């Protein structure tokens, strides 16, 4: 077995807008922090491969990978782009190290979503051009439909979804990296502007800008670079059908299958018992509940109850999104997944500050690529190799 | 369980390359995938993961285009990822398939590359105007052909190369493509035809350039254990390499592709190749423009700098020459649906090494082959080395 560890992390923090700084500067700052954190490595010499994560339409460029190398030290080096969430970039880096041909690999993901003046139109361009796009609807209607089906199938309630928003935005107040911390009540959520029924405006994670870079290393290399490695004990990713018409709307199949793959690699038989905390996708409030169930961190239909009882609070039995999640930190397009991983690493290192969880030894991070996709990724991180 | 594993190609499939194919991108993906699966004697049930490649989303006008193609590429409820390195994507998608299997995570991987360029109006070339820096380059109205004319000029100037020498590449590749059943622009042309064709942006002329095309290609990869059960003649992926140069192309000397050399050295090191011209029996370097075949032969260390035109004149790069280059007909002859064109080259090496290339078969029982693609702002090199 060739184990893989995260040995360096760098994050710019997240903000609703960043007019003072370009995406290249965001990436440079995150990279500089990550290289420093990984024992002050020199990317020009010490890194075997670089993975960046970006989509052309988010960036407003065609062939965006052209614009990546210089600011992360990868010019004339072995860099490539994965057009996916940062967590799938992390999986790619993990695979590269597992081949035995690479010892150190960097992953980069960023969001400069505030530069997009027509965000809804861009999301709409992700819909099938013949069957779905001509409906001309705001694409988030799909979340409203999905939420309705999820609540119907599982018996979770509208109020329990609102509780997720209250919890995550409150947690975000404790996190200096978060963009959208707030002290709000369930009433505030339920009385916010109606969105796509049953969603209200505050059920939707607001956008945020930011950049994240991580350094991964093989077991031998990790031991030389850091005395606090965080081990990737398993990673999985999966895509359900790209046809919305033929999907399971109540369940997050993509997460169930990605979790199966991850738990199998990590040797996890009883997720509830073996996982101490979770950093998961809550891009819409109900998604946190749906994903908790898909990750088998509770039984189907139980996630809302656990949330209501405070089990998912920072001091609960299974803290979920102690960082503030996407609702509190901000939806950072392709950086959203790497962001969950970043927060998981902070917790495992005991460096999460005011939102630190007690006895954090094994955590799960999970992400969904958002509307209109049915793609997600899951990873198990731990302070222990086995 | 984990650790370095040998990875084999066990099947390949390729659609027609055409302008304005009636089939959608999804249909082309599945056609190529099914051919590759049939060739390997497998069904989708046997495929554990999918690596997909496609160049700019702007051609199809679909955001997150990879997600739109998951089902069509056989990735329903499977791990799927799309890699993206501009024009280098086709060969690089095969590199991506390699690490899926070499990591030990998967025993089989379907690799699919597809491009549907002709749905872009008024012309696919227009999508390329958005690949430039929005502040420094785009306001000039820069097109791809402009920057390649700069590169071609520089290459010709440094080595004293004549247009007549470069035109020979177009003549050779279009003739080779006459033997390719998928080819879009196979033709018998002369050097004079190239030199008399429409001037696009001096020194680039119409017949120096590959066409815009629609098409898809696919290969099936398997781990050593699985491959040996499936076939008696697997083709092994023994080296992969990739490299990107600086975004700031205006600050580089364009006469030589350093990034291709860097990618090639990575692949050669992995494959244990010390003397490329001697050890490589057949090569498919990227030839979207005729001068690029020469440029890339040099970057791949298949000859000395400035020597490629001479080898071409001497017939060394013909199918029956000492170092056959682009026996498929390349992009100039078969067509250039960007990512699919790169993977088409990997398919060709697979067929050449298995002795299944039909009329295109190079003589001499080739054992080691190479495919390479190039992309971004004259910036990216991706390489694969395969052995029988």
Contacts between the chains, C-beta under 8 A, distances in Angstrom:
chain1	res1	chain2	res2	distance
A	1	B	1	6.9
A	1	B	2	5.6
A	2	B	2	5.3
A	2	B	3	5.8
A	55	B	57	7.4
A	55	B	63	6.9
A	55	B	64	5.8
A	56	B	56	6.0
A	56	B	57	4.8
A	56	B	58	6.8
A	56	B	63	7.9
A	57	B	57	5.9
A	57	B	63	4.0
A	57	B	64	7.4
A	60	B	130	7.9
A	60	B	134	7.3
A	61	B	130	6.4
A	61	B	131	6.7
A	61	B	134	7.5
A	62	B	56	3.9
A	62	B	57	7.4
A	62	B	58	4.8
A	62	B	127	5.9
A	62	B	128	6.9
A	62	B	130	4.4
A	62	B	131	4.6
A	63	B	55	6.9
A	63	B	56	5.6
A	63	B	84	7.8
A	63	B	86	4.2
A	63	B	131	4.6
A	63	B	375	7.2
A	63	B	376	5.8
A	65	B	84	5.8
A	65	B	85	5.6
A	65	B	86	6.4
A	65	B	244	7.3
A	65	B	376	6.5
A	65	B	380	7.7
A	66	B	86	6.5
A	66	B	131	6.6
A	66	B	247	5.7
A	66	B	376	4.3
A	66	B	377	5.0
A	66	B	379	6.2
A	67	B	133	7.5
A	67	B	247	5.2
A	68	B	244	7.6
A	68	B	247	7.7
A	69	B	244	4.9
A	69	B	245	7.3
A	69	B	246	6.2
A	69	B	247	6.3
A	70	B	246	5.4
A	70	B	247	5.5
A	70	B	248	7.0
A	74	B	244	6.6
A	75	B	244	7.1
A	75	B	245	6.0
A	75	B	246	4.1
A	75	B	247	7.8
A	76	B	243	6.4
A	76	B	244	7.5
A	76	B	245	5.4
A	76	B	246	7.2
A	76	B	258	6.4
A	76	B	259	6.4
A	76	B	262	5.9
A	77	B	243	6.8
A	77	B	244	7.1
A	77	B	262	8.0
A	78	B	241	7.8
A	78	B	242	5.7
A	78	B	243	5.8
A	78	B	244	7.9
A	78	B	262	7.9
A	78	B	263	7.9
A	78	B	266	6.4
A	79	B	242	7.9
A	79	B	243	7.8
A	79	B	244	4.7
A	80	B	83	6.1
A	80	B	84	7.6
A	80	B	85	5.1
A	80	B	92	6.4
A	80	B	242	5.8
A	80	B	244	7.4
A	81	B	83	7.0
A	81	B	84	4.6
A	81	B	85	6.3
A	82	B	81	5.8
A	82	B	82	6.9
A	82	B	83	5.7
A	82	B	84	7.1
A	83	B	64	7.2
A	83	B	65	7.9
A	83	B	66	5.5
A	83	B	82	4.8
A	83	B	83	7.6
A	83	B	84	4.8
A	84	B	66	7.2
A	84	B	81	5.8
A	84	B	82	6.5
A	88	B	81	5.5
A	91	B	79	7.9
A	91	B	81	7.5
A	92	B	81	6.6
A	92	B	96	7.9
A	92	B	99	7.5
A	94	B	103	7.6
A	95	B	99	4.9
A	95	B	100	6.3
A	95	B	103	3.9
A	95	B	105	6.0
A	96	B	99	5.6
A	96	B	103	7.4
A	98	B	2	5.1
A	98	B	3	7.6
A	98	B	102	7.9
A	98	B	103	3.7
A	98	B	104	5.8
A	98	B	105	6.7
A	99	B	4	5.9
A	99	B	5	7.9
A	99	B	99	5.4
A	99	B	102	4.2
A	99	B	103	5.1
A	100	B	3	5.3
A	100	B	4	3.7
A	100	B	102	7.8
A	101	B	4	6.7
A	101	B	102	7.5
A	101	B	270	6.3
A	122	B	63	5.8
A	123	B	63	7.2
A	124	B	63	8.0
A	125	B	61	6.6
A	125	B	62	6.5
A	125	B	63	3.8
A	126	B	62	7.0
A	126	B	63	4.1
A	126	B	64	4.7
A	126	B	67	6.8
A	126	B	68	7.5
A	128	B	62	8.0
A	128	B	68	6.6
A	129	B	60	7.7
A	129	B	61	6.5
A	129	B	62	6.3
A	236	B	79	7.0
A	237	B	79	5.0
A	237	B	80	7.7
A	237	B	81	7.2
A	238	B	77	6.4
A	238	B	78	6.7
A	238	B	79	5.7
A	238	B	80	7.7
A	239	B	67	7.2
A	239	B	70	4.6
A	239	B	75	5.5
A	239	B	76	7.5
A	239	B	77	7.2
A	239	B	78	6.9
A	239	B	79	7.6
A	239	B	80	4.5
A	240	B	76	7.4
A	240	B	77	6.0
A	241	B	70	7.3
A	241	B	71	5.4
A	241	B	76	5.6
A	241	B	77	7.8
A	242	B	67	5.6
A	242	B	68	5.5
A	242	B	69	7.3
A	242	B	70	4.8
A	242	B	71	5.4
A	243	B	71	6.7
A	253	B	77	6.8
A	254	B	77	8.0
A	257	B	77	5.9
A	258	B	79	7.8
A	261	B	79	7.1
A	265	B	105	7.9
A	369	B	64	7.4
A	369	B	67	6.9
A	372	B	67	7.5
A	373	B	64	6.4
A	373	B	67	4.6
A	375	B	67	6.1
A	375	B	70	7.5
A	375	B	80	7.1
